[in-house]
Amino acid sequence: MIVGTDSQTRQTVFAASNPRL
């Protein structure tokens, strides 16, 4: 369910991958 094209989805995935942010 990961598109990677939507800015919101990409930001969510990035935040999930980098919880220290």
NORNOR-V184849 format. One record per residue. N is the residue number from 0. RES is the residue in one small letter. SS is DSSP state (~ for helix, > for strand, _ for the rest). PHI is phi in radians with two decimals (NA if undefined). Layout:
# NORNOR-V184849
N_RES_SS_PHI ; N_RES_SS_PHI
This chain:
# NORNOR-V184849
0_m___NA ; 1_i___-1.81 ; 2_v___-1.48 ; 3_g___1.52 ; 4_t___-1.74 ; 5_d___-1.26 ; 6_s_~_-1.06 ; 7_q_~_-1.11 ; 8_t_~_-1.11 ; 9_r_~_-1.09 ; 10_q_~_-1.12 ; 11_t_~_-1.12 ; 12_v_~_-1.11 ; 13_f_~_-1.10 ; 14_a_~_-1.13 ; 15_a_~_-1.23 ; 16_s_~_-1.35 ; 17_n___-2.21 ; 18_p___-1.22 ; 19_r___-1.34 ; 20_l___-1.22
